[in-house]
Amino acid sequence: MRQSDRDAAEDARREGEGPFAPAPTDGPVLVVDNVFKAYGPVPVLDGVSLSVGKGAIHGLLGKNGAGKSTLSNVVAGFTRADAGNILLGGEDVSSLTLTARKKRGLHLLSQHSEIFEDLSIGENLLLPDLPRRHGFVDWAALHRQAGLLLESHAMHASSRRRAGDLNASDRRRLAIIKAVAGDAKLIILDEPTAGLAARERQHLMEWVEALTARGTSFVYISHHNDEVRQLCSEYTVLRDGKVAASGAAGSLSADGMARLITGSDVKEFRRVGSAAPKPPVVEIGGLCFPGGGPIDLTVGRGEIVGLVGLLGEGPQELLRTLAGLLPATSGQVLVDGRPARIGSPGHSLDAGIAYLTHDRIGEGHVASMSIAENLSLGNWPRQAGWAINRSGMLGRVRRAREAMDVVMDGPDQEIRKLSGGNQQKILLGRLLERNPAVLLLDEPTIGVDVAAKEHIHRLIDDATRRGVAVLLIAQDPDEMQRLVDRVVVFSKGRIERSLSAEGLTVDAIADARSLREKS
Ligand SMILES: Nc1ncnc2c1ncn2[C@@H]1O[C@H](COP(=O)(O)OP(=O)(O)OP(=O)(O)O)[C@@H](O)[C@H]1O
């Protein structure tokens, strides 16, 4: 650790307001010893060492591209390290396969290690060892065993229920229960709360904390520093593949933690909106879509309107209808006073409506294409004779890289080789390059680090200064409050009420959301 980082760690500890949470004293469950990994000439992990105590929740922190997922993959056995050792409960598992490590109780659950949606909860829990009788699956025994497992983890759902019908938080709990049922010693959770609403997040965190009492340890990767401060007993910060700081997490302050992660102070961006009436950019009249509407909503020049509501209650569906991904069954949409066709994504884009999905992997990028191609997809810069203009494409890469600090090898690198947060930045860059009249943003900062989040907020603000109208979904009430001019609250597919600029506090937004969650 460099002296300046030691000082920063010391400052961060001194500034901390929270009670000091001592790290557990038992011998470590996991030891990572001097691990190296390179893709090409540049090391992604450069002599990383850390240890995780028994029953500890160990925060693994770092900017986008710092090496957190790579380290998780090396520990779990998805990726081989070039050098270094992994010890689980004192045993060197470095040369063991992924399955052998799992059998010893080491699991990695990423946001996308999802469940089998069309199978029941019980099948998901017990696969691949379903109880059998005379060679056939014993369904009664299966649901009995699974039911007991659910009960012992206070998850109140029938084991016969289709797993795909669970909400996002319960899906993640299901994956964790499956791991714990297999006698997990250590579970790595890679951004477990990304995209969850505040109450779901809190619920999941409390539940994870309760699991440590059973002796399970966790490595917890998150870009939400408040979560790490609340939950973790110990932490390691990675910077450019090296350990920049580590220690007991309980007394780290929020600012101190941000400084350790980025290596400098992070200046929080707070947008100054204006209550003055603005000429309309998008006028939505009587818009109906499957499960929602009619919606009447006008967003003016340079205005940001936040949409609040539970999954399935309208906000996502409205954005997807405007983006041409769900069919509008009636109503109309005007953009700059002209009727907009929104029957397909292409029509919506032609009308000046650009959409950022929260599902980066499923529908955001084309994994096998380069960064430059992804930035220009559907909007190729042309030159005389309609040939694609390579220097135009490179200009876009340069702008995205500078504006959002994207960690990449170069414009021709495949986007799938970027870290998750850096992929998100490229997707946002693609939208901004289209110079849309209307931006539809569903969780624009999902998976991005503390510094990049502020960059992205500034870019959204810049867009509003050019007159762009923005509809925003953000689960974090603080993020919402910092960006929007007003909020509309959805219930059962309709707009139930709005919060104007005067009443727009973080608490009011959180309350609006939790009222909906309780009803
Ligand atoms: N298969 C790969 N080929 C080439 N480079 C890769 C590959 N996988 C990861 N990298 C590079 O390794 C670096 C670390 O990526 P990693 O995904 O570990 O970061 P991270 O800390 O998890 O970031 P994030 O917070 O954005 O998820 C990045 O620069 C990434 O581009």
PDBQT file of the ligand as one rigid body, heavy atoms in Angstrom, charges set to zero:
ROOT
HETATM    1  N1  LIG A 601     -11.843 -11.502 -21.033  1.00  0.00    +0.000 N 
HETATM    2  C1  LIG A 601     -11.184 -10.355 -20.953  1.00  0.00    +0.000 A 
HETATM    3  N2  LIG A 601     -10.319  -9.990 -21.932  1.00  0.00    +0.000 NA
HETATM    4  C2  LIG A 601      -9.647  -8.832 -21.852  1.00  0.00    +0.000 A 
HETATM    5  N3  LIG A 601      -9.735  -7.954 -20.836  1.00  0.00    +0.000 NA
HETATM    6  C3  LIG A 601     -10.578  -8.245 -19.840  1.00  0.00    +0.000 A 
HETATM    7  C4  LIG A 601     -11.352  -9.458 -19.843  1.00  0.00    +0.000 A 
HETATM    8  N4  LIG A 601     -12.080  -9.489 -18.706  1.00  0.00    +0.000 NA
HETATM    9  C5  LIG A 601     -11.804  -8.337 -18.031  1.00  0.00    +0.000 A 
HETATM   10  N5  LIG A 601     -10.890  -7.612 -18.708  1.00  0.00    +0.000 N 
HETATM   11  C6  LIG A 601     -10.334  -6.322 -18.289  1.00  0.00    +0.000 C 
HETATM   12  O1  LIG A 601      -9.941  -6.428 -16.955  1.00  0.00    +0.000 OA
HETATM   13  C7  LIG A 601     -10.126  -5.181 -16.278  1.00  0.00    +0.000 C 
HETATM   14  C8  LIG A 601     -10.835  -5.439 -14.974  1.00  0.00    +0.000 C 
HETATM   15  O2  LIG A 601     -12.176  -5.821 -15.262  1.00  0.00    +0.000 OA
HETATM   16  P1  LIG A 601     -13.178  -6.274 -14.121  1.00  0.00    +0.000 P 
HETATM   17  O3  LIG A 601     -14.430  -6.719 -14.790  1.00  0.00    +0.000 OA
HETATM   18  O4  LIG A 601     -12.504  -7.216 -13.214  1.00  0.00    +0.000 OA
HETATM   19  O5  LIG A 601     -13.424  -4.876 -13.361  1.00  0.00    +0.000 OA
HETATM   20  P2  LIG A 601     -14.425  -4.544 -12.181  1.00  0.00    +0.000 P 
HETATM   21  O6  LIG A 601     -13.614  -3.955 -11.074  1.00  0.00    +0.000 OA
HETATM   22  O7  LIG A 601     -15.244  -5.734 -11.841  1.00  0.00    +0.000 OA
HETATM   23  O8  LIG A 601     -15.314  -3.387 -12.838  1.00  0.00    +0.000 OA
HETATM   24  P3  LIG A 601     -16.912  -3.040 -12.708  1.00  0.00    +0.000 P 
HETATM   25  O9  LIG A 601     -17.061  -2.305 -11.414  1.00  0.00    +0.000 OA
HETATM   26  O10 LIG A 601     -17.142  -2.116 -13.869  1.00  0.00    +0.000 OA
HETATM   27  O11 LIG A 601     -17.671  -4.308 -12.799  1.00  0.00    +0.000 OA
HETATM   28  C9  LIG A 601     -10.894  -4.275 -17.228  1.00  0.00    +0.000 C 
HETATM   29  O12 LIG A 601     -10.031  -3.316 -17.765  1.00  0.00    +0.000 OA
HETATM   30  C10 LIG A 601     -11.397  -5.211 -18.299  1.00  0.00    +0.000 C 
HETATM   31  O13 LIG A 601     -11.458  -4.564 -19.545  1.00  0.00    +0.000 OA
ENDROOT
TORSDOF 0
